[in-house]
Amino acid sequence: MQLKTYAITTILIFIVTACYCQTSEVVFGNYLHKRIEREYIYFSPTNLPINSPLIVVLHGFTGNAETIMDYSKFNTLAKANNFAVVYPQGTKDKKSNTFWNVGYDFHADIKTDDVDFIVKLVDHLQKKYLLSAQNIFLTGMSNGGEMCYLLACRHPDIFSAIAPVAGMMLDGFFNDCDTNNTMPIFATFGTNDVITNYDGDPNNKDGWGAYQSIPYTIDFWANALNCSSVNIDTLPNKSLKDSSFILREQYLNAKTKKQVLFYKVINGGHDWPGAWGNMDINLSDDIWSFFKQYKK
């Protein structure tokens, strides 16, 4: 009887695994969240092993899931490194601009709960595609980068590391941020960004909402991680045509091995290096290299 039970169990496991492995590579999905039909693009390499990592990639203000999928090229990285990617789609505001609700001043009357949407979507995909619950990573551009910070503050237990690009932290983030279980952070920002100010906007002149400087934000997370050492160097200036170069600042907690890595793009703009702007690096490659250090 025990042998028979074992054989049946083995067959069932084989069937479940086989069905999972036949999942198509790209899925344009829908998820009902608080009575709103939300959209996302899910990418999975063929025959992705069970318990593989998931990277969540968030587009910027006025952007969309398909565009950031195209320029970030995380699908190519996923094929080479055995992880899944999801590109959630934001909703539209009253001016028909796609966005993530991080608390901009001009979105004060909008109640869309994007934090809960992303958390619930991650849980849904973990269960549906048998992904790892311990290796969930998060990156995003601009407004998507700001959502990375907000999720790190609100749900530090869910994500293993985040990598915000060209994003800032509104003042309200600091007032409601759980730093008891802070994850490693890899931030990228250009010093000549004309959309989000490197030096901050504490008086809200631009109308997004008050926010502190990028160095202030980096210091906040370095202190939260109790980083005791700082290493600063310059990455090779491979492209002389982009008029920019990158200072690499690493703030490290030698005991926990957690770090805040900051790519300070000197003369850089509101860019995703490697896609446009600075071309010394392929930022998506560097983000994955950072994330995989913290796979469990």
N, C-alpha and C positions, 0 to 999 in steps of 0.2 A: 504493500500500500504506500509506503514512504517513497519507494522508487517511482511509482506511478504518479504520485503527487509532484515529485521533483521534476519528472519529465514534462508534465502539463505546465508547471510554472515556467520551465525553461522555454517551452514553445510560446507561451504568452509573452514573455519578455522579448523573444525574437520577433514576434509579430508587431509588438508596440514599437520596437526599435526600427524595424523595417518600414513601418508606416511613417514614422517620424523622418527617416532619412530620405524619403521620397518627396518631402516638402519642396515646392517650387522655390526658386531663389528670390524672386521679388513678389511681394504681396501688397496690393493697395487695399488697406483694411479700413474698417469702420468700428468704432467703439462708442457705445451709448453711455454718456457720462452726465448725470444730473439732468436727464431729459434732453440733452444736446447730442446730436450725432457727430462725433468727432472723427477726424480722418488721420491716417498715418501711413507711412510706407515702411514696410519691414523687409529687410534683406537677410537671407541666410544662405551661406554656401551649401551646395549639395553635399549630403552625407555629413553634416555638421554633428560632431559628437554630442551626446547628452551632457548636460551641466557645463556647456560652453559659456563664456562671458557675453554680456550684452552691452553695447555702447549706445547711449541715447544722444542724438544730435539735434540741436534746436536752431532753427532758422532765426534771422533777425527781423526787426520791425519792417513791415511791408514785404518781407520775403516769403518763401514757401518751402515745403519739405523737398520737393523735387529739385529745386535749384541748389539747395545746400548739399543734397545728395550728389549732384553732378560736380560741383566745384571742390568739395572736400575729398571726394574719391575714397571714402571709407569702405565702399563695397570692395574695391580692389584689395585694400588692406585686410578686410575680413576674409576674403578667399585665401590669402596667403598665410593668415595667422589663426584661422579657425575661431572666429567670433561672429556674433550676429549684430546687426545694427537696426535701430528704429529711428525714423525721422518723423516725429509728430508734427501735425499741422495746427497752427494757431487759428483763432477765430478772427472775425473782422469787427473793427470798431465802427462808430457812426459815420466815419469818413471812408469806410470800406478798406481801411488799412489792416492788414494781418498783423497780429501782435500776440505777445505773451503778457498776461496781466501781472506786472510786477509792482504797479502802484504809481505810474506816471500821473502827474497832476491833472492832465487832460483826460484821464481815464477814471477819475475819482468816482463817477457814478456807475461804473461797470462792475458787476459782481461775479464775472466768470472766474471760477476757481481752477486756474491752470496748475497750481501746485498739486492739488488733489488729483486732477486729471492725469498728470504725468506719473504720479505715484501709483494710481490705480492701473494705468496702462502697463507699466512695468510689471506689476503683479500678474496681470492678465497674460502678458507674453511669456513670462517665466513658466506659468502653468501650462499654457497652450503648447509651447515649443520645448518644454523640458530644459529650460536654461538655468544657469547657476543663480542661486539666490545670494551668493557671497561675492560675485564678481560683476557688479553693475557699475558702469562708468558713465560720466555725463560731460558733454561739451556743448558749446553753442557760440554763435556769432552775435555780437552786439546785444540786442534785446534778449536773445537766447543765452548769451553769456551772463547777463544780469539774472536771468531765471536760474542759471547754474548756482550763482551765489545764494539766491533766495532758497532754493531747495537744500543747499548745504546747511543753511541756518535752520530751516524748519525740519528737515529729515536727515540728520547726519548719520543715522543708523542704516540708511538704505544704500547709499552710494559709497564705493570704495575709493574713488578719487574724482575730482572735477577738473575741467580745463576750459575756463571762460576765455573768450577771445573778444577783444575790443568792447568789453562790458565794464560797467561800474556798479557800485553799491549805493542805492539811495539811502539817505540818512535813516529811514525807517527800518532798514535791514539790520543795522547795528543795534537798534533798540529792542529787537526781538530775535536774537540769534543764539541758538544753543551751541556753545563751544565746548561742551563736555566730551564730545566724541568726534572732534574735528578730523576730517579726512585730508590726505595730501591734496595740494592745489597747484596747478600749473596755469599761470596767467600770462597772456600775451597782450601787449598794448603799445600803440605808436605814440611817440611824444608830440607829433604834429597832427593828431586826430582832430578834425574840424567838426565832427558830429558829437563826440563825447570828449570833454576836455580832460587832458592828462592832469591838469592842475585842479580839477574839480569845478563845481559850480555851487558853492555853499549858499549863495543868495538867490539861486534859481532864476538867473537871468535868461536862460534858454527855454524855460517852461517845462522841462521834463520832471522837475522836482529837485530839491536840494541834494547834493552829493559831494562827498569829500574827494580829495585827490587820489590818484592811483597809488602813489607811494604810501599814503595813509592806509589804504585798503590792504596793501601787501603787508605792512607792519601789523595791522590788526590780525591777520591770519597767522603770521609768523609768531606773534605773541600767544595766540590761541594754541598753537602747537608746541609752545615752549622751545622754540628753536634757539640753540645756543651758539651756532657757528654760521658764518656767512662767507660764501665763496663767490667772487665776481670775476668773470672773464669775458672776452670778446669772441664771438663766433666768427669763423672765416668769412670774409667779405667776398663771396664768390661772384656776385653780380655787381658790377660797377655802374650799371645803367639805371638802377633803381634809386640811387641817391640816398641810400639808408644802410645801416648796419645794426647788428643786434648785440646788446649787452646781456649776458646771461647771469642772473643773480640767483644763487641757491641759498636758502635758509633751511638749516637742517637740525633736527632733533636727533642727536647721535644715539640716544637710548632707544627710541621707538622707530628710528629710521624714516619717520614721516618728514616731509619737507614742503616748503613753498618754493616753487620754481617760477621765476619771473623772466620772461623774454621782453626786455625793454627795447623796442624798435626805435632807434635814434633816427629822427626825421621821418618815421613811418606814419601812415595815415590810418584810416578806418578800414583795415585790411585783414585778409586771411593770407599770411605769407605763404608763398608757393602757388597760390591761385591768382592773386594779384597783389600789387604793392611790392613789398620786399620779396626778392626771389633768391635769397641766400640759402633758404631752407625749404623743405616741404613740411609745413607745420603739422599736417595730419600724421605724417610719419613720426614726428617727434612726440605728438600727443599719445599715439599708441605705445611708443617706447616708454613714455612716462607711466601710462596706465599699467602696462604689463609687469612693472616692478612690484605692483601691489596686488597681483593675482593671488588668491588664496587656494 
